[in-house]
Amino acid sequence: MVASSQRLTREAQWRSPAALIVGGIGDHLIALPALRAVASLMQGRLQLLCIPTAREIFFPDLALAAVHPMHHYHLHQIGAAPAAHAPDYRDNAERELAAVIGHCDLFLSFERAVHPSTTALLRVLKPQKSIGLLPGFDIEIPFHHTPHAMDLAFALPKELATDLRIEDFASPPKLPDAALALAGKLRSDLPREAVLLAVHADTKPDKAWPPAKLGQLLNEFLDLHRHAIAIVVGVTPFTVDIGRNRQRVLSCHGIPLPAAFAIVGLCDLFLGIDSCMLHVADLYGIPGVGLFGPSDPSEFGFRFVRHLHVKAATMNEISVTNVANALETLWRSVFPYR
């Protein structure tokens, strides 16, 4: 198979399309606008291949013909265990999965890295047309790190309809009522005049900002803005004692992922590292400051909302002063009269 520049048109009547999305939490959020666009074009005919619980957490509002859980891909900290009755395509059982999918005239893969199971599935499935970001597809989207990752993913549906606009599909995941209720209860328990700063610091070690620096930053920020409250979301608790302002830092660690999304969505500002919650804030339209060390903010930073990125060679080189200045600049642009 070779790369092709020939664009497919929205007039093409794809009767049995399928799309594959696997990876981490952030990968699903990055692909969300693109998958929404594909589903809208396919009008209920799209089959989705994804990790268990991904449909419920990220894609409950997509009109799909079927969902095929793929348990041999791993996604940590995404939610509940798969249902006992769910099909289990393990041990490279691509033939079984291909048989369940049936005839496939269009296959789209949102993978950003080669996975042997996908290569084997494509060989067995034999779709009429395939589109992906990696070698081995009929239409190979050139994988560049220069455009934003969301724009790169959105290049797949634009192969089907060139007039699609990513902004028309850039909204947060549709969350369950329980998650929205929990977030709403939290907001109602806080003073009405409070300005809420969502903070997320959980990530891989090389992308994490030192907790002591984060604690110092929050202390200085809360000193400046007496109506501000910081809400820290993530897996691990925020244990840094920031002293005089400790009562204005709420640690919402270990809650279900949709509830964490909902809490970020009700905040006024966001501060975080290169991780899934930054994308959540972006899709909710929450202005934010993103901290980046080895990764590139032009690829994985904010895409849609007002923002500032603070970048250094390593996360440890990012100073408290630079982050404080960025956060203060953002505050003044969002709240010019406060």
NORGIMO-V824484 format. One line per field, one symbol per residue. psi: psi as a letter, one per 20 degrees, with the letter a starting at -180 (. if undefined). A space follows every 50 residues. Layout:
# NORGIMO-V824484
psi = ???
This chain:
# NORGIMO-V824484
psi = qqqqipqqqihpnohmqqqpprbaghhhhhiggghggghhhiljipppor qpihghghkhjpoqhqpopniiqpoqlibrqqqhiqqonrlklhhgghhg gbpoippppjqiqpphhgggghhhhlqhqqprirqiqgooppoqigrqhh hghihghihhoijqphhijnrrqoqqhhghggghgghhiqqhipppoppp ipaqhijqpphhggggghggghghnijqppopqagqqoipojdhjhijop olqjrqghhgghghhirhrqpranahhghggghikoqrppppehrohihj aqhhrprppoprhqhhipqhgggggghhggghhhmij.
